[in-house]
C-alpha cells in the first residue's frame, strides 16, 4: 500500500474511532501493534518491558485519540506516544535502581582511531550466537537518547523531521545524535569483534 | 562503486546531512571515498554497522499471548 493511501485509510479509521467505533479502534491496534511492539523491543531491550510499552501506548492512544488533530500522520503521533512511554519507563527504572549515569560515553573521542578494514559479508556471521551477543552488547551500552534516534532513523526508517517531531528535539540534534550513535555502535562493535578475532 | 553501494551511500549521507542532499553531492562523496582510503574504511565500517543492525533487529510479529493480553487490557475484540 502506498504511503498516501495508508495515511488516508488511517484518517478514516481514526475518525470512526473518535466517534466510538470499537471495530475501527481494533483495526488500528491490529495494524500498529507489531510496529509498537518492535519499537518497544528495540528501545527497552527485553520482551517484558516491550509488552508494557505496547499496552501503555495503546491505552494512551485510546484515551487521547479525540485530541488527535491530524497535524502529523497518525503513525507519527502514535510513535511519539510509544517512544515517550519507553523513554519514561527507562527513566523510571533508573530512578528505582538509584542509577545515575555520571560517566556517559565520551563522544568527543569517538573518531575511529586505529580503525582497520572490516571484511565484506560480516552479515554472513549474524546467526552465530557470539556475533549476535556482540551486537546486543554494543546496542545495550548505547545511551537511551542516542538509541532512540538510531532506532527511529536507521531501524524504523523515519525521516529526520519525523524523528525530531517524535522526540521533540531539533532536526540538527537528530543528525548529531544519529552520527554519534552510529560511531558509538561501530566502535563498540569493532572492539568486541576484535576481541573474538573477527576483525584485525 | 556499483549501483547498490551508491544507494547505500546516498542513504547514509542523506540521513546524516539531510534528505535534501542532491545527486551531485552524493557523486562528490563517492568520488572522494574512492580516492581516500581512510575515509573509505570509516564509511565502510559505519555502513556495515547499520546493515548488521537492520538484519539483527529486523521486525518480529507480536507473540500470540502478548496480543491476547493487549486486547484484553484494552477491552477490545480481535477481528
Interface residues (C-beta under 8 A of the other chain):
Chain A: X22 X23 X25 X26 X27 X29 X30 X33 X34 X35 X37 X38 X41 X42 X47 X51 X54 X55 X58 X59 X62 X112 X115 X116 X117 X118 X122 X123 X126 X132 X135 X136 X139 X150 X153 X154 X155 X159 X160 X171 X175 X178 X179 X182 X183 X185 X186 X189 X190
Chain B: X15 X16 X17 X18 X19 X41 X42 X44 X45 X46 X48 X49 X50 X51 X52 X53 X54 X55 X56 X57 X59 X60 X61 X62 X63 X66 X67 X69 X70 X71 X73 X74 X76 X77 X78 X79
